[in-house]
Amino acid sequence: MQPNSLFENLTSKLTGILYYSESEYPLTIEQWEPLPIADVAGKIATLHEVAPQIVKSISPTDFFNEVERTPDPNDAPIVENALKFKALHQFLNEHFTDIEVFRVEKSTNIPVYIVCHQPDGTCVALITTAIES
């Protein structure tokens, strides 16, 4: 898939998805220049002007298991959102070589990054926010 087409398809997959915590936030998308996997946490720390140890890596499997879970199968909006996350997760696995998830844990307002790597090293970051008090 061509890079522009991939970015457009990914953007369409984000339509209507919300990340639920104590609030709900949409996902935004950014195209990053080639970046080695080892440098991603440092880039995120620089963006937020925090020490690197504030940026926590979490398992992509754990992250997606949580957002794809539907505690109440009768809650139609939650079920629909979980299905959208499941479709997004499948798309990411099919089109990217590596997926990482990071949280910037400096306050109750926590930026969350899903960073996806293409074979050429280019990255796409999906960004949302968790609210945790």
N, C-alpha and C positions, 0 to 999 in steps of 0.2 A: 504494500500500500504506500502510495506517495506521502511524503511528510505533511503537506497541506491537507490532503484528504484524511490522513490519520488524525490530525489536529481537529478538523471539522467534525469527523465522526465522534471523536472523544467529547468535543464540546456538546454535541447533540445528546450524548449519553448522560450528561450532567443536568440536563433540563429537568427541573422539578425535584431533584434529589435534595433532601435536607439531612444534615447531620444532627441527630438528637442527643442532647445532654440535658442540662437544666434549662436549656433554651434550644432553639433550632436555628441552624445556619446553613446557607447554601454552600456549594463547593464552587470555587473559582479556579481558573486554569492559567498557568504561566508556562511559556516555552523558555527553557534555560539553554544556555550554550553547553557544549560538551563539558562534562564534569565527572571526574573519577568518583566511583562509589565512595571511596574513603574520604572525599572532600565535602560530601553533601551536608553532614551535620555542621561542619565549620561554616559553610555558606549560610545556612539557616541561622546559626548563632550570630554571624555578622549582620544579617538582615534585621535581626531583633536587638542588636547591640547588647548581647548577653554572653556570659562565659560559656564555652563549649559544653561543660558538664550540665548546664541547664537544659540542653537539647537532649531529650531521651528517645532512644530508638525503641520501638515496640514491634512485636511480631506482626507482619502483614496478615498472617493466618488468624491470629487472635483478633486483630482489628476487624477484618471482614466477617469473621464468625459473629462478632458482637453486632455489627450493623445489619447483618442479614437475618438476625434472629427476630422472631415475632412473638413476644410474650403473650399477646392476646390476638388469636386468629380472627376475632370478630371486629377488630379495630381496622377498618378498611384503609384509612390513610397510612397507618403504620405498616400494614401488610404490603401495600403498593410501594411504599418507600423501600422496604426491605428487598422487594423484587427488583427494583431499579438498581439498588446497590449490588445485588447478585449479578445482574446483567453487566454492570460496570466492571465488576471483579473479573468476570469471564473475558470481557473485552480486553482488559489490561493484561491478563495472562496470555491471551492470544497474540498481542501486538507489541509487547515489551519484553526485554530480556531479564530485567530485574525490577522488583517493586520493593520500596522501603517506606516505612511509616515513622514519622517523628512527631514529638510533642515538645513545645517550648513551655516548660513548666516553671514560669516565673510569677504567676498570679492566678487568680480564679478565672481569668480570661486566657485560655490556652490555645494558641495557634496549633493546628494539626496539619501536617504535610504528608501527602501520599506522593512519593517521588518515583517516577517511572523512567527507566533507562532504555534507550533505543540502542541497537547494535553499534551505531557510530559514536556512542557516548553522549549524544544529545539527551537532555532530560526534559520531562514534562512534570510540573508540580501541580497537584490538585490541592487546594488550600481551603481549610474551613476553620471553625472555632468551636472549642468545647468550653462550656461554662461549668465550673465545679467549685462549689463553696465548701 
